[in-house]
Amino acid sequence: MAEDTILAHIAGYDATLGDALERNDERWPIEDIVYATDSEDDWLCPVSSYEEEHARVLTFLSARLTWMDANITSF
């Protein structure tokens, strides 16, 4: 699938979630998440908001798709 198609799917999911994201944050505040274990710090990629996490995931997907396009012929 093309990146535009994937991003359109994600935008659709965002629209479906709507204000449920706010209710989720009220129930499970992001600032309460512990991002470390006894042996490893920051193992969950700490973020301070849904928007920050959303942007991080979109950046990852874009970079991963670029890598896949560049390397697909080697498989």
PyMOL Python script that loads the backbone (N, CA, C, O; Angstrom):
from pymol import cmd

cmd.read_pdbstr("""\
ATOM      1  N   MET A   1       0.831  -1.183   0.000  1.00  0.00           N
ATOM      2  CA  MET A   1       0.000   0.000   0.000  1.00  0.00           C
ATOM      3  C   MET A   1       0.878   1.249   0.000  1.00  0.00           C
ATOM      4  O   MET A   1       1.976   1.260   0.555  1.00  0.00           O
ATOM      5  N   ALA A   2       0.383   2.257  -0.612  1.00  0.00           N
ATOM      6  CA  ALA A   2       1.099   3.528  -0.676  1.00  0.00           C
ATOM      7  C   ALA A   2       0.988   4.255   0.656  1.00  0.00           C
ATOM      8  O   ALA A   2       0.031   4.070   1.408  1.00  0.00           O
ATOM      9  N   GLU A   3       1.985   5.082   0.930  1.00  0.00           N
ATOM     10  CA  GLU A   3       1.984   5.844   2.181  1.00  0.00           C
ATOM     11  C   GLU A   3       0.714   6.685   2.326  1.00  0.00           C
ATOM     12  O   GLU A   3       0.139   6.761   3.412  1.00  0.00           O
ATOM     13  N   ASP A   4       0.281   7.311   1.240  1.00  0.00           N
ATOM     14  CA  ASP A   4      -0.946   8.119   1.306  1.00  0.00           C
ATOM     15  C   ASP A   4      -2.148   7.272   1.721  1.00  0.00           C
ATOM     16  O   ASP A   4      -3.009   7.739   2.468  1.00  0.00           O
ATOM     17  N   THR A   5      -2.209   6.047   1.246  1.00  0.00           N
ATOM     18  CA  THR A   5      -3.313   5.151   1.591  1.00  0.00           C
ATOM     19  C   THR A   5      -3.267   4.789   3.069  1.00  0.00           C
ATOM     20  O   THR A   5      -4.292   4.802   3.752  1.00  0.00           O
ATOM     21  N   ILE A   6      -2.088   4.469   3.552  1.00  0.00           N
ATOM     22  CA  ILE A   6      -1.929   4.126   4.972  1.00  0.00           C
ATOM     23  C   ILE A   6      -2.300   5.321   5.848  1.00  0.00           C
ATOM     24  O   ILE A   6      -3.019   5.169   6.835  1.00  0.00           O
ATOM     25  N   LEU A   7      -1.814   6.498   5.492  1.00  0.00           N
ATOM     26  CA  LEU A   7      -2.131   7.698   6.269  1.00  0.00           C
ATOM     27  C   LEU A   7      -3.628   8.014   6.231  1.00  0.00           C
ATOM     28  O   LEU A   7      -4.184   8.508   7.212  1.00  0.00           O
ATOM     29  N   ALA A   8      -4.277   7.730   5.104  1.00  0.00           N
ATOM     30  CA  ALA A   8      -5.725   7.934   5.020  1.00  0.00           C
ATOM     31  C   ALA A   8      -6.459   6.976   5.955  1.00  0.00           C
ATOM     32  O   ALA A   8      -7.445   7.358   6.585  1.00  0.00           O
ATOM     33  N   HIS A   9      -5.984   5.739   6.047  1.00  0.00           N
ATOM     34  CA  HIS A   9      -6.584   4.791   6.994  1.00  0.00           C
ATOM     35  C   HIS A   9      -6.435   5.295   8.426  1.00  0.00           C
ATOM     36  O   HIS A   9      -7.380   5.250   9.214  1.00  0.00           O
ATOM     37  N   ILE A  10      -5.253   5.769   8.745  1.00  0.00           N
ATOM     38  CA  ILE A  10      -5.003   6.274  10.104  1.00  0.00           C
ATOM     39  C   ILE A  10      -5.892   7.484  10.386  1.00  0.00           C
ATOM     40  O   ILE A  10      -6.443   7.599  11.481  1.00  0.00           O
ATOM     41  N   ALA A  11      -6.038   8.371   9.431  1.00  0.00           N
ATOM     42  CA  ALA A  11      -6.917   9.538   9.607  1.00  0.00           C
ATOM     43  C   ALA A  11      -8.353   9.074   9.844  1.00  0.00           C
ATOM     44  O   ALA A  11      -9.075   9.666  10.646  1.00  0.00           O
ATOM     45  N   GLY A  12      -8.759   8.028   9.155  1.00  0.00           N
ATOM     46  CA  GLY A  12     -10.093   7.478   9.375  1.00  0.00           C
ATOM     47  C   GLY A  12     -10.252   6.920  10.776  1.00  0.00           C
ATOM     48  O   GLY A  12     -11.291   7.101  11.411  1.00  0.00           O
ATOM     49  N   TYR A  13      -9.211   6.233  11.261  1.00  0.00           N
ATOM     50  CA  TYR A  13      -9.249   5.713  12.627  1.00  0.00           C
ATOM     51  C   TYR A  13      -9.327   6.865  13.629  1.00  0.00           C
ATOM     52  O   TYR A  13     -10.064   6.797  14.613  1.00  0.00           O
ATOM     53  N   ASP A  14      -8.560   7.921  13.366  1.00  0.00           N
ATOM     54  CA  ASP A  14      -8.602   9.099  14.244  1.00  0.00           C
ATOM     55  C   ASP A  14     -10.012   9.681  14.303  1.00  0.00           C
ATOM     56  O   ASP A  14     -10.497  10.047  15.374  1.00  0.00           O
ATOM     57  N   ALA A  15     -10.660   9.763  13.153  1.00  0.00           N
ATOM     58  CA  ALA A  15     -12.013  10.306  13.107  1.00  0.00           C
ATOM     59  C   ALA A  15     -12.986   9.404  13.870  1.00  0.00           C
ATOM     60  O   ALA A  15     -13.889   9.887  14.553  1.00  0.00           O
ATOM     61  N   THR A  16     -12.793   8.105  13.747  1.00  0.00           N
ATOM     62  CA  THR A  16     -13.656   7.165  14.459  1.00  0.00           C
ATOM     63  C   THR A  16     -13.473   7.290  15.970  1.00  0.00           C
ATOM     64  O   THR A  16     -14.442   7.252  16.728  1.00  0.00           O
ATOM     65  N   LEU A  17     -12.220   7.439  16.397  1.00  0.00           N
ATOM     66  CA  LEU A  17     -11.944   7.554  17.828  1.00  0.00           C
ATOM     67  C   LEU A  17     -12.507   8.842  18.415  1.00  0.00           C
ATOM     68  O   LEU A  17     -13.029   8.849  19.530  1.00  0.00           O
ATOM     69  N   GLY A  18     -12.399   9.929  17.660  1.00  0.00           N
ATOM     70  CA  GLY A  18     -12.967  11.211  18.083  1.00  0.00           C
ATOM     71  C   GLY A  18     -12.659  11.570  19.519  1.00  0.00           C
ATOM     72  O   GLY A  18     -11.501  11.545  19.936  1.00  0.00           O
ATOM     73  N   ASP A  19     -13.696  11.905  20.281  1.00  0.00           N
ATOM     74  CA  ASP A  19     -13.504  12.350  21.660  1.00  0.00           C
ATOM     75  C   ASP A  19     -13.223  11.195  22.623  1.00  0.00           C
ATOM     76  O   ASP A  19     -13.000  11.418  23.813  1.00  0.00           O
ATOM     77  N   ALA A  20     -13.233   9.975  22.116  1.00  0.00           N
ATOM     78  CA  ALA A  20     -12.866   8.836  22.973  1.00  0.00           C
ATOM     79  C   ALA A  20     -11.415   8.956  23.427  1.00  0.00           C
ATOM     80  O   ALA A  20     -11.055   8.461  24.495  1.00  0.00           O
ATOM     81  N   LEU A  21     -10.591   9.603  22.629  1.00  0.00           N
ATOM     82  CA  LEU A  21      -9.192   9.815  23.026  1.00  0.00           C
ATOM     83  C   LEU A  21      -9.104  10.640  24.304  1.00  0.00           C
ATOM     84  O   LEU A  21      -8.298  10.356  25.189  1.00  0.00           O
ATOM     85  N   GLU A  22      -9.945  11.663  24.383  1.00  0.00           N
ATOM     86  CA  GLU A  22      -9.948  12.498  25.587  1.00  0.00           C
ATOM     87  C   GLU A  22     -10.436  11.699  26.795  1.00  0.00           C
ATOM     88  O   GLU A  22      -9.872  11.807  27.885  1.00  0.00           O
ATOM     89  N   ARG A  23     -11.469  10.910  26.601  1.00  0.00           N
ATOM     90  CA  ARG A  23     -11.970  10.076  27.705  1.00  0.00           C
ATOM     91  C   ARG A  23     -10.925   9.045  28.130  1.00  0.00           C
ATOM     92  O   ARG A  23     -10.785   8.748  29.316  1.00  0.00           O
ATOM     93  N   ASN A  24     -10.199   8.506  27.161  1.00  0.00           N
ATOM     94  CA  ASN A  24      -9.142   7.557  27.482  1.00  0.00           C
ATOM     95  C   ASN A  24      -8.066   8.218  28.344  1.00  0.00           C
ATOM     96  O   ASN A  24      -7.587   7.629  29.313  1.00  0.00           O
ATOM     97  N   ASP A  25      -7.691   9.448  27.983  1.00  0.00           N
ATOM     98  CA  ASP A  25      -6.674  10.163  28.749  1.00  0.00           C
ATOM     99  C   ASP A  25      -7.164  10.489  30.154  1.00  0.00           C
ATOM    100  O   ASP A  25      -6.378  10.503  31.101  1.00  0.00           O
ATOM    101  N   GLU A  26      -8.460  10.750  30.289  1.00  0.00           N
ATOM    102  CA  GLU A  26      -9.010  10.994  31.627  1.00  0.00           C
ATOM    103  C   GLU A  26      -8.932   9.722  32.471  1.00  0.00           C
ATOM    104  O   GLU A  26      -8.634   9.776  33.664  1.00  0.00           O
ATOM    105  N   ARG A  27      -9.200   8.590  31.846  1.00  0.00           N
ATOM    106  CA  ARG A  27      -9.185   7.308  32.564  1.00  0.00           C
ATOM    107  C   ARG A  27      -7.766   6.820  32.813  1.00  0.00           C
ATOM    108  O   ARG A  27      -7.461   6.300  33.886  1.00  0.00           O
ATOM    109  N   TRP A  28      -6.910   6.986  31.831  1.00  0.00           N
ATOM    110  CA  TRP A  28      -5.523   6.500  31.888  1.00  0.00           C
ATOM    111  C   TRP A  28      -4.575   7.657  31.567  1.00  0.00           C
ATOM    112  O   TRP A  28      -4.026   7.702  30.466  1.00  0.00           O
ATOM    113  N   PRO A  29      -4.371   8.589  32.494  1.00  0.00           N
ATOM    114  CA  PRO A  29      -3.530   9.767  32.218  1.00  0.00           C
ATOM    115  C   PRO A  29      -2.123   9.381  31.765  1.00  0.00           C
ATOM    116  O   PRO A  29      -1.447   8.571  32.399  1.00  0.00           O
ATOM    117  N   ILE A  30      -1.710   9.969  30.674  1.00  0.00           N
ATOM    118  CA  ILE A  30      -0.414   9.636  30.093  1.00  0.00           C
ATOM    119  C   ILE A  30       0.743   9.980  31.040  1.00  0.00           C
ATOM    120  O   ILE A  30       1.794   9.340  31.013  1.00  0.00           O
ATOM    121  N   GLU A  31       0.528  11.005  31.878  1.00  0.00           N
ATOM    122  CA  GLU A  31       1.600  11.387  32.813  1.00  0.00           C
ATOM    123  C   GLU A  31       1.787  10.349  33.928  1.00  0.00           C
ATOM    124  O   GLU A  31       2.782  10.395  34.652  1.00  0.00           O
ATOM    125  N   ASP A  32       0.847   9.423  34.068  1.00  0.00           N
ATOM    126  CA  ASP A  32       0.968   8.379  35.088  1.00  0.00           C
ATOM    127  C   ASP A  32       1.698   7.125  34.586  1.00  0.00           C
ATOM    128  O   ASP A  32       1.987   6.217  35.366  1.00  0.00           O
ATOM    129  N   ILE A  33       1.989   7.082  33.294  1.00  0.00           N
ATOM    130  CA  ILE A  33       2.641   5.899  32.732  1.00  0.00           C
ATOM    131  C   ILE A  33       4.099   5.868  33.177  1.00  0.00           C
ATOM    132  O   ILE A  33       4.808   6.871  33.098  1.00  0.00           O
ATOM    133  N   VAL A  34       4.531   4.709  33.642  1.00  0.00           N
ATOM    134  CA  VAL A  34       5.922   4.511  34.032  1.00  0.00           C
ATOM    135  C   VAL A  34       6.664   3.967  32.815  1.00  0.00           C
ATOM    136  O   VAL A  34       6.305   2.923  32.269  1.00  0.00           O
ATOM    137  N   TYR A  35       7.692   4.679  32.402  1.00  0.00           N
ATOM    138  CA  TYR A  35       8.421   4.321  31.191  1.00  0.00           C
ATOM    139  C   TYR A  35       9.724   3.590  31.474  1.00  0.00           C
ATOM    140  O   TYR A  35      10.614   3.575  30.624  1.00  0.00           O
ATOM    141  N   ALA A  36       9.851   2.999  32.619  1.00  0.00           N
ATOM    142  CA  ALA A  36      11.092   2.316  32.953  1.00  0.00           C
ATOM    143  C   ALA A  36      10.784   1.029  33.699  1.00  0.00           C
ATOM    144  O   ALA A  36       9.716   0.869  34.290  1.00  0.00           O
ATOM    145  N   THR A  37      11.736   0.126  33.659  1.00  0.00           N
ATOM    146  CA  THR A  37      11.676  -1.091  34.454  1.00  0.00           C
ATOM    147  C   THR A  37      12.864  -1.051  35.408  1.00  0.00           C
ATOM    148  O   THR A  37      13.630  -0.088  35.407  1.00  0.00           O
ATOM    149  N   ASP A  38      13.015  -2.071  36.202  1.00  0.00           N
ATOM    150  CA  ASP A  38      14.161  -2.120  37.106  1.00  0.00           C
ATOM    151  C   ASP A  38      15.479  -2.137  36.345  1.00  0.00           C
ATOM    152  O   ASP A  38      16.505  -1.696  36.863  1.00  0.00           O
ATOM    153  N   SER A  39      15.453  -2.641  35.128  1.00  0.00           N
ATOM    154  CA  SER A  39      16.705  -2.793  34.389  1.00  0.00           C
ATOM    155  C   SER A  39      16.857  -1.877  33.176  1.00  0.00           C
ATOM    156  O   SER A  39      17.940  -1.803  32.595  1.00  0.00           O
ATOM    157  N   GLU A  40      15.792  -1.179  32.786  1.00  0.00           N
ATOM    158  CA  GLU A  40      15.887  -0.389  31.565  1.00  0.00           C
ATOM    159  C   GLU A  40      15.051   0.889  31.672  1.00  0.00           C
ATOM    160  O   GLU A  40      13.872   0.845  32.024  1.00  0.00           O
ATOM    161  N   ASP A  41      15.676   2.017  31.365  1.00  0.00           N
ATOM    162  CA  ASP A  41      14.971   3.296  31.349  1.00  0.00           C
ATOM    163  C   ASP A  41      14.352   3.528  29.972  1.00  0.00           C
ATOM    164  O   ASP A  41      14.868   3.047  28.963  1.00  0.00           O
ATOM    165  N   ASP A  42      13.271   4.250  29.939  1.00  0.00           N
ATOM    166  CA  ASP A  42      12.639   4.714  28.697  1.00  0.00           C
ATOM    167  C   ASP A  42      12.319   3.597  27.700  1.00  0.00           C
ATOM    168  O   ASP A  42      12.422   3.809  26.492  1.00  0.00           O
ATOM    169  N   TRP A  43      11.944   2.445  28.170  1.00  0.00           N
ATOM    170  CA  TRP A  43      11.705   1.330  27.251  1.00  0.00           C
ATOM    171  C   TRP A  43      10.397   1.454  26.480  1.00  0.00           C
ATOM    172  O   TRP A  43      10.178   0.698  25.534  1.00  0.00           O
ATOM    173  N   LEU A  44       9.532   2.371  26.851  1.00  0.00           N
ATOM    174  CA  LEU A  44       8.273   2.561  26.136  1.00  0.00           C
ATOM    175  C   LEU A  44       8.235   3.843  25.312  1.00  0.00           C
ATOM    176  O   LEU A  44       7.150   4.293  24.943  1.00  0.00           O
ATOM    177  N   CYS A  45       9.366   4.433  25.020  1.00  0.00           N
ATOM    178  CA  CYS A  45       9.399   5.684  24.256  1.00  0.00           C
ATOM    179  C   CYS A  45       8.511   6.744  24.902  1.00  0.00           C
ATOM    180  O   CYS A  45       7.422   7.027  24.402  1.00  0.00           O
ATOM    181  N   PRO A  46       8.960   7.323  25.989  1.00  0.00           N
ATOM    182  CA  PRO A  46       8.126   8.267  26.739  1.00  0.00           C
ATOM    183  C   PRO A  46       7.605   9.424  25.884  1.00  0.00           C
ATOM    184  O   PRO A  46       8.326   9.995  25.065  1.00  0.00           O
ATOM    185  N   VAL A  47       6.345   9.744  26.102  1.00  0.00           N
ATOM    186  CA  VAL A  47       5.698  10.880  25.444  1.00  0.00           C
ATOM    187  C   VAL A  47       4.863  11.606  26.483  1.00  0.00           C
ATOM    188  O   VAL A  47       4.554  11.062  27.543  1.00  0.00           O
ATOM    189  N   SER A  48       4.505  12.832  26.165  1.00  0.00           N
ATOM    190  CA  SER A  48       3.721  13.606  27.127  1.00  0.00           C
ATOM    191  C   SER A  48       2.279  13.823  26.686  1.00  0.00           C
ATOM    192  O   SER A  48       1.484  14.416  27.415  1.00  0.00           O
ATOM    193  N   SER A  49       1.942  13.336  25.483  1.00  0.00           N
ATOM    194  CA  SER A  49       0.571  13.514  25.012  1.00  0.00           C
ATOM    195  C   SER A  49       0.269  12.514  23.901  1.00  0.00           C
ATOM    196  O   SER A  49       1.175  11.937  23.300  1.00  0.00           O
ATOM    197  N   TYR A  50      -1.012  12.324  23.646  1.00  0.00           N
ATOM    198  CA  TYR A  50      -1.415  11.483  22.519  1.00  0.00           C
ATOM    199  C   TYR A  50      -0.879  12.067  21.216  1.00  0.00           C
ATOM    200  O   TYR A  50      -0.407  11.329  20.351  1.00  0.00           O
ATOM    201  N   GLU A  51      -0.949  13.376  21.075  1.00  0.00           N
ATOM    202  CA  GLU A  51      -0.482  14.025  19.856  1.00  0.00           C
ATOM    203  C   GLU A  51       0.997  13.735  19.609  1.00  0.00           C
ATOM    204  O   GLU A  51       1.412  13.501  18.474  1.00  0.00           O
ATOM    205  N   GLU A  52       1.786  13.753  20.681  1.00  0.00           N
ATOM    206  CA  GLU A  52       3.215  13.459  20.544  1.00  0.00           C
ATOM    207  C   GLU A  52       3.417  12.000  20.114  1.00  0.00           C
ATOM    208  O   GLU A  52       4.237  11.720  19.240  1.00  0.00           O
ATOM    209  N   GLU A  53       2.688  11.095  20.713  1.00  0.00           N
ATOM    210  CA  GLU A  53       2.789   9.690  20.344  1.00  0.00           C
ATOM    211  C   GLU A  53       2.323   9.463  18.910  1.00  0.00           C
ATOM    212  O   GLU A  53       2.941   8.708  18.159  1.00  0.00           O
ATOM    213  N   HIS A  54       1.239  10.118  18.540  1.00  0.00           N
ATOM    214  CA  HIS A  54       0.701   9.998  17.190  1.00  0.00           C
ATOM    215  C   HIS A  54       1.739  10.471  16.170  1.00  0.00           C
ATOM    216  O   HIS A  54       1.976   9.799  15.166  1.00  0.00           O
ATOM    217  N   ALA A  55       2.348  11.607  16.422  1.00  0.00           N
ATOM    218  CA  ALA A  55       3.380  12.136  15.523  1.00  0.00           C
ATOM    219  C   ALA A  55       4.576  11.184  15.449  1.00  0.00           C
ATOM    220  O   ALA A  55       5.143  10.985  14.375  1.00  0.00           O
ATOM    221  N   ARG A  56       4.961  10.597  16.586  1.00  0.00           N
ATOM    222  CA  ARG A  56       6.082   9.659  16.613  1.00  0.00           C
ATOM    223  C   ARG A  56       5.784   8.437  15.754  1.00  0.00           C
ATOM    224  O   ARG A  56       6.649   7.967  15.014  1.00  0.00           O
ATOM    225  N   VAL A  57       4.570   7.929  15.852  1.00  0.00           N
ATOM    226  CA  VAL A  57       4.191   6.754  15.065  1.00  0.00           C
ATOM    227  C   VAL A  57       4.153   7.091  13.576  1.00  0.00           C
ATOM    228  O   VAL A  57       4.624   6.304  12.755  1.00  0.00           O
ATOM    229  N   LEU A  58       3.605   8.240  13.220  1.00  0.00           N
ATOM    230  CA  LEU A  58       3.565   8.627  11.817  1.00  0.00           C
ATOM    231  C   LEU A  58       4.967   8.805  11.243  1.00  0.00           C
ATOM    232  O   LEU A  58       5.223   8.420  10.102  1.00  0.00           O
ATOM    233  N   THR A  59       5.866   9.378  12.017  1.00  0.00           N
ATOM    234  CA  THR A  59       7.255   9.537  11.586  1.00  0.00           C
ATOM    235  C   THR A  59       7.908   8.176  11.381  1.00  0.00           C
ATOM    236  O   THR A  59       8.609   7.957  10.392  1.00  0.00           O
ATOM    237  N   PHE A  60       7.672   7.255  12.332  1.00  0.00           N
ATOM    238  CA  PHE A  60       8.214   5.905  12.203  1.00  0.00           C
ATOM    239  C   PHE A  60       7.680   5.226  10.940  1.00  0.00           C
ATOM    240  O   PHE A  60       8.450   4.655  10.167  1.00  0.00           O
ATOM    241  N   LEU A  61       6.368   5.289  10.732  1.00  0.00           N
ATOM    242  CA  LEU A  61       5.777   4.639   9.566  1.00  0.00           C
ATOM    243  C   LEU A  61       6.350   5.184   8.264  1.00  0.00           C
ATOM    244  O   LEU A  61       6.667   4.418   7.354  1.00  0.00           O
ATOM    245  N   SER A  62       6.481   6.488   8.175  1.00  0.00           N
ATOM    246  CA  SER A  62       7.038   7.102   6.976  1.00  0.00           C
ATOM    247  C   SER A  62       8.469   6.622   6.724  1.00  0.00           C
ATOM    248  O   SER A  62       8.822   6.262   5.601  1.00  0.00           O
ATOM    249  N   ALA A  63       9.283   6.621   7.773  1.00  0.00           N
ATOM    250  CA  ALA A  63      10.674   6.162   7.633  1.00  0.00           C
ATOM    251  C   ALA A  63      10.723   4.678   7.282  1.00  0.00           C
ATOM    252  O   ALA A  63      11.542   4.263   6.462  1.00  0.00           O
ATOM    253  N   ARG A  64       9.864   3.885   7.888  1.00  0.00           N
ATOM    254  CA  ARG A  64       9.847   2.446   7.622  1.00  0.00           C
ATOM    255  C   ARG A  64       9.413   2.160   6.193  1.00  0.00           C
ATOM    256  O   ARG A  64       9.993   1.298   5.532  1.00  0.00           O
ATOM    257  N   LEU A  65       8.407   2.869   5.710  1.00  0.00           N
ATOM    258  CA  LEU A  65       7.975   2.681   4.332  1.00  0.00           C
ATOM    259  C   LEU A  65       9.058   3.082   3.342  1.00  0.00           C
ATOM    260  O   LEU A  65       9.249   2.419   2.323  1.00  0.00           O
ATOM    261  N   THR A  66       9.761   4.158   3.639  1.00  0.00           N
ATOM    262  CA  THR A  66      10.881   4.573   2.790  1.00  0.00           C
ATOM    263  C   THR A  66      11.950   3.496   2.761  1.00  0.00           C
ATOM    264  O   THR A  66      12.482   3.178   1.697  1.00  0.00           O
ATOM    265  N   TRP A  67      12.271   2.932   3.920  1.00  0.00           N
ATOM    266  CA  TRP A  67      13.260   1.855   3.996  1.00  0.00           C
ATOM    267  C   TRP A  67      12.783   0.634   3.203  1.00  0.00           C
ATOM    268  O   TRP A  67      13.555   0.022   2.465  1.00  0.00           O
ATOM    269  N   MET A  68      11.512   0.291   3.363  1.00  0.00           N
ATOM    270  CA  MET A  68      10.978  -0.870   2.650  1.00  0.00           C
ATOM    271  C   MET A  68      11.063  -0.667   1.137  1.00  0.00           C
ATOM    272  O   MET A  68      11.460  -1.580   0.413  1.00  0.00           O
ATOM    273  N   ASP A  69      10.702   0.499   0.665  1.00  0.00           N
ATOM    274  CA  ASP A  69      10.788   0.790  -0.762  1.00  0.00           C
ATOM    275  C   ASP A  69      12.227   0.678  -1.275  1.00  0.00           C
ATOM    276  O   ASP A  69      12.471   0.182  -2.375  1.00  0.00           O
ATOM    277  N   ALA A  70      13.160   1.141  -0.469  1.00  0.00           N
ATOM    278  CA  ALA A  70      14.570   1.120  -0.869  1.00  0.00           C
ATOM    279  C   ALA A  70      15.159  -0.296  -0.829  1.00  0.00           C
ATOM    280  O   ALA A  70      16.140  -0.571  -1.520  1.00  0.00           O
ATOM    281  N   ASN A  71      14.581  -1.184  -0.042  1.00  0.00           N
ATOM    282  CA  ASN A  71      15.178  -2.506   0.160  1.00  0.00           C
ATOM    283  C   ASN A  71      14.359  -3.673  -0.376  1.00  0.00           C
ATOM    284  O   ASN A  71      14.794  -4.820  -0.274  1.00  0.00           O
ATOM    285  N   ILE A  72      13.202  -3.415  -0.936  1.00  0.00           N
ATOM    286  CA  ILE A  72      12.311  -4.495  -1.356  1.00  0.00           C
ATOM    287  C   ILE A  72      12.946  -5.390  -2.417  1.00  0.00           C
ATOM    288  O   ILE A  72      12.675  -6.590  -2.448  1.00  0.00           O
ATOM    289  N   THR A  73      13.772  -4.838  -3.274  1.00  0.00           N
ATOM    290  CA  THR A  73      14.368  -5.642  -4.344  1.00  0.00           C
ATOM    291  C   THR A  73      15.394  -6.649  -3.832  1.00  0.00           C
ATOM    292  O   THR A  73      15.759  -7.577  -4.554  1.00  0.00           O
ATOM    293  N   SER A  74      15.857  -6.479  -2.613  1.00  0.00           N
ATOM    294  CA  SER A  74      16.848  -7.427  -2.091  1.00  0.00           C
ATOM    295  C   SER A  74      16.200  -8.677  -1.501  1.00  0.00           C
ATOM    296  O   SER A  74      16.910  -9.574  -1.045  1.00  0.00           O
ATOM    297  N   PHE A  75      14.889  -8.756  -1.499  1.00  0.00           N
ATOM    298  CA  PHE A  75      14.207  -9.932  -0.951  1.00  0.00           C
ATOM    299  C   PHE A  75      13.731 -10.852  -2.044  1.00  0.00           C
ATOM    300  O   PHE A  75      13.136 -11.892  -1.760  1.00  0.00           O
TER     301      PHE A  75
END
""", "prot")
cmd.dss("prot")
cmd.show_as("cartoon", "prot")
cmd.util.cbc("prot")
cmd.orient("prot")
